[in-house]
C-alpha cells in the first residue's frame, strides 16, 4: 500500500509539472538533480548583421547534464526576439521549459544568462525599422562593419544560478506581461539551434559528468567564431574561441579593438546564393610591375572560381525550391529548407572571404616591395 501511495504521488507531481508548463513553454525533461551553475565564457564576435545572441544553457540527456554553448542565430522573422529556455523546480523535480522566438521576450525563470539576458526581458538589442540594432555595452560587435548599434549601460547581477525555484534557485515569478507573452504566437528553435543541441549532446567534453560543470574552452565554437578567431590570431585555422567563461558581461571587450573579420565581410547576410554579389579584385601595388601582374592573374582566377561556386549553389537551391512547389510542402518544411539555404550561403561566403584574405595578405607592399624582380613570394 505504501508503494502504491508513492507511485500516485510521483504521478501527481508529474501532472502538476505538466500543468505549470502550459504558460511558459514545453517541458523536455524532469529530474531531481539541479543543473550546475552557469559557467563564465567569452561571447564570440557577431558574425554579420541580423544575427541575435542566444545564450548557453545546460541541457539534459542519457548521460546527464551537458553544456549547450551560446550561439549567434538569425531570427526566423523580422521583429522576433529569443526567449531562452530555463530549468524550474516543480515541487518534486526540475523541469526544462524550452525557449522560443516571438515578438516579445517572455519569462525565462529570472535566470541571468548575461549578454543582455539579465533575468527579465532583453537589453542586448532592439528592432528598428526592420533592422536589428545592437547594444555594444553587452555584445561584441565590429562597428566598422555593423553600423546599426547603440551603447546603453546594463546592470546585471553576478549570480550564476541556472535554475528557478527549489533550494538555492532563483526566486522569480512571471509577471502578467510575461504570461501574456507566453501565449503569443511563437516559433520553436530553428534548425540551426536544434542541430547545435545535437552536436553538444554528442560531445563527451561538454558533459557535466566529465567537466564537473566547467566546459573546456577548446570544446565549443560555431563556424562563425572559428573563422573570426582564425582571422584575428596567429593560431592555426582550426583553433577555436574560448567558451568556458560565461556570464561575465562582455562590456570590457571593445568591438573597435577587433579588426574586420572575414565572416563579417558582408554587412547583410544573404539568404540564397542567387542574392550574392560578384566578388571583385583589388589592384596589387607591390612596387614591382611584374609581380603586380602575377598577383592580378591570381585574383582573376580566384574570382572566376568563386563565381562558379555561386552559380552552382544557386542552381542547386533553385532545384530544391522547385521540388518544394511540386510536392506542396508544409510551411515547416519550407522553413527548414530556407534555413539550410541560408547556412549554405553563409558558409560559402565565409569560405570565399578566407580565400580572398589569404591572397591579399601575400600582396602587401611591406612584404613584397623589397623583393628583386621575378622573386617568388614566400
C-alpha positions as CSV (number, residue, x, y, z in Angstrom):
1,X,0.0,0.0,0.0
2,X,2.9,2.4,0.8
3,X,4.4,1.7,-2.6
4,X,1.1,2.4,-4.3
5,X,0.8,5.7,-2.5
6,X,4.4,6.6,-3.6
7,X,3.6,5.9,-7.2
8,X,0.5,8.0,-7.0
9,X,2.5,10.9,-5.5
10,X,5.0,10.8,-8.3
11,X,2.3,10.7,-11.0
12,X,0.6,13.6,-9.3
13,X,3.8,15.6,-9.2
14,X,4.4,15.0,-12.9
15,X,0.9,16.1,-13.7
16,X,1.5,19.4,-11.8
17,X,4.7,19.9,-13.7
18,X,2.9,19.5,-17.0
19,X,0.1,21.9,-16.0
20,X,2.6,24.5,-14.8
21,X,4.4,24.4,-18.2
22,X,1.5,25.4,-20.4
23,X,2.1,29.1,-19.8
24,X,5.8,29.2,-20.2
25,X,6.8,26.6,-22.8
26,X,7.4,23.0,-23.5
27,X,9.0,20.7,-20.8
28,X,11.6,18.4,-22.2
29,X,12.9,16.5,-19.1
30,X,12.2,16.2,-15.4
31,X,14.9,15.3,-12.9
32,X,15.6,15.6,-9.2
33,X,19.2,16.8,-9.5
34,X,19.7,20.6,-10.1
35,X,21.7,21.7,-13.1
36,X,25.3,23.1,-12.4
37,X,25.9,26.8,-12.1
38,X,26.3,28.7,-15.3
39,X,30.0,28.8,-16.5
40,X,31.7,32.0,-17.4
41,X,32.6,32.4,-21.1
42,X,33.5,35.0,-23.7
43,X,31.0,35.8,-26.3
44,X,32.3,35.4,-29.9
45,X,32.0,38.4,-32.1
46,X,28.8,38.8,-34.1
47,X,29.3,37.2,-37.5
48,X,27.0,39.6,-39.5
49,X,24.1,42.0,-39.4
50,X,20.8,40.4,-38.4
51,X,22.1,37.7,-36.0
52,X,20.8,37.6,-32.4
53,X,22.7,36.1,-29.5
54,X,21.1,33.0,-27.9
55,X,22.8,32.3,-24.6
56,X,24.2,28.9,-23.5
57,X,22.5,26.7,-21.0
58,X,22.6,23.2,-19.5
59,X,20.7,20.5,-21.5
60,X,20.0,17.0,-20.3
61,X,20.4,13.6,-22.0
62,X,21.1,10.0,-21.3
63,X,24.5,10.9,-19.8
64,X,23.2,13.6,-17.6
65,X,23.6,17.4,-18.0
66,X,25.7,18.7,-20.9
67,X,26.5,22.3,-21.8
68,X,24.9,23.8,-24.9
69,X,27.1,26.7,-26.0
70,X,25.6,30.1,-26.8
71,X,25.4,31.0,-30.5
72,X,24.6,33.8,-32.9
73,X,21.4,32.8,-34.7
74,X,19.5,34.7,-37.4
75,X,15.9,35.4,-36.2
76,X,13.3,33.4,-38.2
77,X,11.2,36.6,-38.7
78,X,11.9,40.3,-38.6
79,X,10.8,41.7,-35.3
80,X,11.2,38.4,-33.4
81,X,13.3,38.0,-30.3
82,X,14.6,35.0,-28.4
83,X,13.2,33.9,-25.0
84,X,15.8,31.5,-23.5
85,X,14.7,28.2,-22.0
86,X,15.2,27.5,-18.3
87,X,15.1,24.9,-15.6
88,X,12.4,25.3,-12.9
89,X,11.6,23.4,-9.7
90,X,8.1,22.0,-9.8
91,X,7.8,20.6,-6.3
92,X,9.4,17.2,-6.8
93,X,11.6,17.6,-9.8
94,X,13.4,20.0,-12.1
95,X,11.7,20.5,-15.5
96,X,13.1,22.3,-18.5
97,X,11.0,24.9,-20.2
98,X,12.0,25.2,-23.9
99,X,13.0,28.6,-25.4
100,X,11.1,30.1,-28.3
101,X,11.1,33.0,-30.8
102,X,8.4,35.7,-30.5
103,X,7.7,39.4,-30.8
104,X,8.1,39.8,-27.0
105,X,10.6,38.2,-24.6
106,X,8.7,36.1,-22.1
107,X,9.6,34.6,-18.8
108,X,12.8,32.6,-18.6
109,X,12.9,31.9,-14.9
110,X,14.7,35.1,-13.9
111,X,18.0,33.4,-14.8
112,X,20.9,35.8,-15.5
113,X,22.4,34.4,-18.7
114,X,24.4,37.5,-19.3
115,X,24.9,39.4,-22.6
116,X,21.6,41.4,-22.2
117,X,19.6,38.5,-20.7
118,X,19.7,39.7,-17.1
119,X,16.7,37.7,-15.9
120,X,14.0,40.0,-17.1
121,X,13.5,40.9,-20.7
122,X,16.3,41.6,-23.1
123,X,18.6,44.6,-23.2
124,X,21.1,43.4,-25.8
125,X,19.4,45.0,-28.7
126,X,16.1,46.1,-30.4
127,X,14.4,46.1,-33.7
128,X,14.4,49.4,-35.5
129,X,12.6,49.8,-38.9
130,X,13.2,46.2,-39.9
131,X,16.9,46.2,-38.8
132,X,18.3,44.9,-35.5
133,X,20.3,47.4,-33.5
134,X,22.9,46.0,-31.2
135,X,23.8,47.3,-27.7
136,X,27.5,47.2,-27.7
137,X,27.6,47.5,-23.9
138,X,26.8,43.8,-23.7
139,X,27.5,42.5,-27.2
140,X,30.7,42.0,-29.2
141,X,30.0,43.8,-32.5
142,X,32.5,45.0,-35.0
143,X,31.2,48.6,-35.5
144,X,33.4,49.1,-38.6
145,X,31.2,46.5,-40.3
146,X,27.9,46.7,-38.5
147,X,26.7,50.3,-38.0
148,X,23.3,49.9,-36.5
149,X,24.5,49.9,-32.9
150,X,24.0,51.9,-29.7
151,X,25.6,51.8,-26.3
152,X,23.4,51.7,-23.2
153,X,24.8,50.6,-19.9
154,X,23.2,47.4,-18.5
155,X,23.4,46.4,-14.8
156,X,23.4,42.7,-14.3
157,X,23.7,40.6,-11.1
158,X,26.7,38.4,-10.6
159,X,24.6,35.3,-9.8
160,X,25.4,32.2,-11.9
161,X,22.4,30.1,-10.6
162,X,21.0,28.2,-13.5
163,X,17.5,27.2,-12.3
164,X,14.4,28.7,-10.9
165,X,12.8,27.7,-7.5
166,X,13.7,25.0,-5.1
167,X,16.6,25.1,-2.7
168,X,19.2,27.7,-3.9
169,X,17.2,28.5,-7.0
170,X,16.3,32.0,-8.3
171,X,13.1,33.3,-6.7
172,X,11.3,34.9,-9.6
173,X,7.8,34.6,-10.9
174,X,6.3,35.5,-14.2
175,X,4.6,38.9,-14.4
176,X,1.2,39.4,-16.1
177,X,3.0,40.8,-19.1
178,X,5.4,37.8,-19.4
179,X,2.5,35.4,-19.0
180,X,0.8,37.2,-21.9
181,X,4.0,37.0,-24.0
182,X,3.9,33.2,-23.3
183,X,0.5,33.0,-25.0
184,X,1.5,34.9,-28.1
185,X,2.4,33.2,-31.4
186,X,5.8,31.5,-31.2
187,X,8.3,29.8,-33.4
188,X,10.2,26.9,-32.0
189,X,14.0,26.8,-32.1
190,X,15.2,26.9,-35.7
191,X,17.1,24.1,-37.4
192,X,20.5,25.7,-36.6
193,X,19.7,25.6,-32.9
194,X,18.4,22.0,-32.8
195,X,21.5,20.9,-34.8
196,X,23.7,22.8,-32.3
197,X,22.0,21.0,-29.4
198,X,22.6,17.6,-31.1
199,X,26.2,18.4,-31.5
200,X,26.6,19.4,-27.9
201,X,24.8,16.3,-26.7
202,X,27.2,14.0,-28.6
203,X,30.3,15.8,-27.4
204,X,31.7,14.0,-24.3
205,X,33.7,17.0,-23.2
206,X,30.6,19.1,-22.7
207,X,29.0,16.6,-20.3
208,X,28.9,17.8,-16.7
209,X,30.0,14.3,-15.5
210,X,33.3,14.8,-17.4
211,X,33.9,18.5,-16.9
212,X,32.4,18.9,-13.5
213,X,30.4,21.9,-14.5
214,X,33.3,23.7,-16.2
215,X,33.1,23.1,-20.0
216,X,36.6,23.2,-21.6
217,X,37.4,26.3,-23.5
218,X,38.6,24.5,-26.7
219,X,35.5,22.3,-26.9
220,X,33.0,24.8,-28.2
221,X,32.8,27.1,-31.3
222,X,30.4,27.5,-34.2
223,X,31.7,28.2,-37.7
224,X,31.3,31.9,-37.2
225,X,33.5,32.1,-34.2
226,X,36.0,29.7,-35.7
227,X,36.6,31.9,-38.8
228,X,36.6,35.1,-36.7
229,X,39.3,33.6,-34.4
230,X,41.4,32.4,-37.3
231,X,41.3,35.8,-39.0
232,X,42.3,37.7,-35.9
233,X,45.0,35.5,-34.4
234,X,48.2,33.8,-35.4
235,X,47.0,30.3,-34.3
236,X,46.1,27.5,-36.7
237,X,42.9,28.0,-38.6
238,X,41.3,25.1,-36.7
239,X,41.8,26.9,-33.4
240,X,38.5,27.8,-31.6
241,X,37.2,30.6,-29.5
242,X,37.2,30.1,-25.7
243,X,33.8,29.0,-24.4
244,X,34.1,28.2,-20.7
245,X,33.9,31.7,-19.4
246,X,30.2,32.6,-19.4
247,X,28.0,35.2,-17.8
248,X,30.8,37.7,-17.4
249,X,29.5,40.9,-19.0
250,X,31.5,41.5,-22.2
251,X,31.3,45.3,-21.8
252,X,35.1,45.3,-21.1
253,X,35.7,44.0,-24.7
254,X,35.6,46.8,-27.1
255,X,34.5,45.8,-30.6
256,X,36.5,48.7,-32.0
257,X,39.7,46.8,-30.9
258,X,38.8,43.9,-33.2
259,X,39.8,44.1,-36.8
260,X,37.2,43.5,-39.6
261,X,36.8,39.8,-40.0
262,X,36.3,37.5,-43.0
263,X,33.0,36.4,-41.5
264,X,31.6,39.9,-41.4
265,X,32.8,40.9,-44.8
266,X,29.1,41.2,-46.0
267,X,27.1,43.6,-43.8
268,X,23.8,42.0,-44.7
269,X,23.7,38.2,-44.7
270,X,22.3,36.8,-48.0
271,X,19.7,34.1,-47.8
272,X,20.4,32.4,-51.1
273,X,23.4,32.1,-53.4
274,X,21.5,34.0,-56.1
275,X,21.5,37.0,-53.8
276,X,25.3,37.1,-53.6
277,X,27.1,39.9,-55.3
278,X,30.0,39.1,-57.6
279,X,33.4,39.2,-56.0
280,X,35.8,41.9,-57.1
281,X,39.6,42.1,-57.5
282,X,41.8,44.8,-56.0
283,X,44.7,46.2,-57.9
284,X,48.0,45.0,-56.3
285,X,50.6,47.7,-55.5
286,X,53.8,46.0,-54.5
287,X,56.1,48.4,-56.4
288,X,57.0,45.8,-58.9
289,X,55.1,45.8,-62.1
290,X,55.9,42.2,-63.0
291,X,54.8,41.0,-59.5
292,X,51.6,43.1,-59.7
293,X,50.7,41.4,-63.0
294,X,51.3,38.0,-61.5
295,X,49.1,38.8,-58.4
296,X,46.4,40.2,-60.6
297,X,46.1,37.0,-62.5
298,X,45.9,35.1,-59.3
299,X,43.0,37.3,-58.2
300,X,41.2,36.9,-61.5
301,X,41.5,33.1,-61.3
302,X,40.1,33.1,-57.8
303,X,37.2,35.4,-58.6
304,X,36.3,33.2,-61.6
305,X,36.3,30.1,-59.4
306,X,34.2,31.8,-56.7
307,X,31.7,32.9,-59.3
308,X,31.3,29.3,-60.4
309,X,30.7,28.3,-56.8
310,X,27.9,31.0,-56.6
311,X,26.3,29.7,-59.8
312,X,26.5,26.0,-58.8
313,X,24.9,26.6,-55.3
314,X,22.2,28.9,-56.8
315,X,21.2,26.2,-59.3
316,X,21.1,23.6,-56.5
317,X,18.9,25.8,-54.3
318,X,16.6,26.6,-57.2
319,X,16.0,22.9,-57.9
320,X,15.1,22.4,-54.2
321,X,12.7,25.4,-54.4
322,X,11.0,23.8,-57.4
323,X,10.8,20.5,-55.6
324,X,9.0,22.1,-52.7
325,X,6.5,23.7,-55.1
326,X,5.8,20.3,-56.8
327,X,5.2,18.4,-53.5
328,X,3.1,21.2,-51.9
329,X,5.5,21.2,-48.9
330,X,4.3,22.4,-45.5
331,X,5.4,25.7,-44.0
332,X,7.6,23.9,-41.6
333,X,9.3,22.0,-44.4
334,X,9.8,25.3,-46.3
335,X,11.2,27.0,-43.3
336,X,13.7,24.1,-42.8
337,X,14.9,24.3,-46.4
338,X,15.2,28.1,-46.2
339,X,17.3,27.8,-43.0
340,X,19.5,25.3,-44.8
341,X,19.9,27.5,-47.8
342,X,20.9,30.4,-45.6
343,X,23.5,28.3,-43.8
344,X,24.9,27.1,-47.1
345,X,25.1,30.6,-48.5
346,X,26.8,32.0,-45.4
347,X,29.3,29.1,-45.2
348,X,30.2,29.6,-48.9
349,X,30.8,33.4,-48.3
350,X,32.9,32.6,-45.2
351,X,35.0,30.2,-47.3
352,X,35.4,32.8,-50.1
353,X,36.3,35.6,-47.6
354,X,39.0,33.4,-46.2
355,X,40.4,32.6,-49.6
356,X,40.4,36.3,-50.6
357,X,42.1,37.3,-47.4
358,X,44.9,34.8,-47.9
359,X,45.6,36.0,-51.4
360,X,45.5,39.7,-50.5
361,X,47.8,39.1,-47.4
362,X,50.5,37.8,-49.8
363,X,50.2,41.1,-51.8
364,X,51.0,43.6,-49.0
365,X,53.6,46.2,-50.1
366,X,55.6,45.8,-46.9
367,X,56.3,42.2,-47.7
368,X,56.9,42.4,-51.4
369,X,58.2,45.8,-52.3
370,X,61.8,44.9,-51.4
371,X,61.9,41.7,-53.4
372,X,64.0,41.7,-56.6
373,X,62.0,41.5,-59.8
374,X,60.9,38.0,-60.5
375,X,61.5,36.7,-57.0
376,X,58.7,34.5,-55.7
377,X,56.8,35.4,-52.6
378,X,57.3,33.1,-49.6
